[in-house]
Amino acid sequence: MWGYMGNQGWWWGFGAIHMLLFWGLLILGIAALAKWIFGKSGEPPRGKSALDILKERYARGEIGREEFEQKKRDLEA
């Protein structure tokens, strides 16, 4: 009778599914919290216009003069 589990055998599989769901939700929750906390630092500060950001990129040398002038015309249009 050691191998007989009767009608209770399917509960073991059901418990394993709950455990996987629990750990999956916990990991997703931690990942979402980390993204929310650390994802804010990459956003440009509010209050700057697109032209101000463009001027900063030009001043840092990220874009050349031609690209700066083209994007400036696009923004002013």
C-alpha positions in Angstrom: 0.0 0.0 0.0 3.0 2.3 0.0 2.4 3.3 -3.6 -1.3 3.9 -3.4 -2.3 7.6 -3.0 -6.0 7.3 -3.8 -7.7 10.4 -5.0 -5.2 12.7 -3.4 -2.4 12.2 -6.0 -3.5 15.0 -8.3 -3.2 17.5 -5.5 0.6 17.2 -5.6 0.6 18.5 -9.2 -1.8 21.2 -8.3 0.5 22.4 -5.5 3.5 22.4 -7.8 1.6 24.7 -10.2 0.8 27.1 -7.4 4.4 27.2 -6.3 5.6 28.0 -9.8 3.0 30.7 -10.1 4.0 32.2 -6.8 7.7 32.3 -7.7 7.0 33.6 -11.2 4.8 36.4 -9.9 7.4 37.3 -7.2 10.2 37.5 -9.7 8.1 39.6 -12.1 7.1 41.9 -9.3 10.8 42.4 -8.3 11.8 43.0 -11.9 8.9 45.6 -12.4 9.9 47.4 -9.2 13.5 47.6 -10.3 12.6 48.9 -13.7 10.3 51.5 -12.1 13.0 52.6 -9.7 16.0 52.6 -11.9 14.3 53.5 -15.2 13.5 57.0 -14.1 17.2 58.2 -14.2 17.3 57.9 -18.1 14.5 60.4 -18.7 15.5 64.0 -19.6 14.5 66.5 -16.9 11.1 68.0 -17.5 10.9 71.6 -18.5 13.5 71.4 -21.2 12.3 72.0 -24.7 13.3 69.8 -27.7 15.4 72.6 -29.0 17.3 72.9 -25.7 18.1 69.2 -25.8 19.2 69.5 -29.4 21.5 72.4 -28.5 23.0 70.3 -25.6 23.6 67.4 -28.0 25.4 69.7 -30.5 27.5 71.2 -27.7 28.6 67.8 -26.5 29.6 66.8 -30.0 27.0 64.0 -30.4 25.7 65.5 -33.7 27.4 67.5 -36.4 26.5 71.0 -37.6 24.5 69.8 -40.6 22.4 67.4 -38.6 21.9 70.1 -35.9 20.7 72.6 -38.6 18.3 70.1 -40.2 16.8 69.0 -36.9 16.5 72.7 -35.8 14.6 73.5 -39.0 12.3 70.5 -38.4 11.5 71.6 -34.9 10.8 75.2 -35.9 8.5 74.2 -38.7 
